[in-house]
């Protein structure tokens, strides 16, 4: 890790000896004293929250794996046994299942924060891309994990998602059957999904290490997007941001605890309490809530392969975003026009989520009378068009034509209010 | 070569061509070895012998009454055996298939009986939507055939895709009539 000169001085003989051989204590000390912009707000605490989520998922996951049986005849019952018979299983299983939802909630906040404050722009492109990779592996892990309880949604979700691979021209069917290990989702599929679900979190952990490395190399972005110029613009990570992160974690855990103790199944689907049945498709298949916007994009197109390509494109476009946004100004605080488009973008992401949860042919409330007006297919088409337009039309053009507001000279000046622009600056 | 000869510490002439050859040969052997090792690592995920062997099912058509549909699990997927009514047969045969996304006549979707004739009463197909693999619901949809609840694909009484996102007709499995009333699937 680089970024600032080390101030660590080993005091004892043993620590001096170790420091010459493996400067691991120095690395930790440098991490804790890392100079962070002094104006980071609470949206910047979600990195720490996400680290906690990952650790929590890995610990509860390893525990669940000690009791879970990855076989189609026993999987469903073994999950019920964990919840009913295993000591504290009632706590640990929902902690993992609700934890997945909380993990995705936090990652979405983290990503929208990055979009708003321009955290993907130079010199943070690689940091952003690694973040996108983490999100991609998270999606794979979430999908694989949802298959394991072997309920109806597990089974049919797995059937639909692996069906994507069947849409690949020529080799599609062979590829799909290779992934499944059979003609359809079956025991071979469940077994390998379990193995991969156990593997991927450690891939995420490795990617997180690289993500943090990149972060410490280029330094954190901040709400005004102005690079710290002097030491006055920064604060030591500890105690300033360890305490701030800790407070945010407590608030986050309160929300977590509400779901965990009072609504452990609210974020799941009732059909997953019916054991998987290869002969009966549930009347309405929906993915977990955190995949709904992408599901809506998939269904917005009447063609199978085009729908899949569009859905992949919705994630792929994030990877090239650093080069699509032509504006040199990072923070939306100084981009009044782009800011408006950003909020519309956020709005349409929620709309896509709503469309993903509804039956495509149903009519949209308040926007239709009887069977006349807007149905969910068309609403998802409109939202899909905006989703892509935001990245490939609006941001590229806006960077060239928009007239951004004047930016403060430095973080310190923005905070201390000795410039005329201070009104736009945070009072953190 | 001779004017650029390099002598190493042991007094031996360094032959760059020989070194390049050894370097490339070593690299090629390592790459071939890695590919050979990768083969079983990849192939193990394919269908196992017992899965492939889970072979065939015999179905007695005489037990399926008119207007009834049998659903049998074959290779992890349901096979529909439908005893079609006269109206359904007429609908299936009366379609102008040039309008279909995946044109196929009703006869092309049947298999001959031991006498070499087609029995349009019995439609045998894999009851899996060709969109994303859901199981369509019978006697529903805009064409009186099957309707897939997942993403709204409509199939007619011959199991042909007529409307919605599915690209193909529902598949016809490999099957033969082993007597007038019994078929063998697989």
Interface residues (C-beta under 8 A of the other chain):
Chain A: X156 X159 X160 X162 X163 X164 X166 X177 X178 X179 X181 X182 X183 X184 X185 X186 X188 X192 X278 X279 X280 X281 X282 X283 X284 X285 X299 X301 X302 X303 X304 X305 X307 X360 X361
Chain B: X45 X46 X47 X48 X51 X71 X73 X75 X76 X77 X78 X128 X131 X132 X133 X134 X135 X148 X149 X150 X151 X152 X164 X165 X166 X167
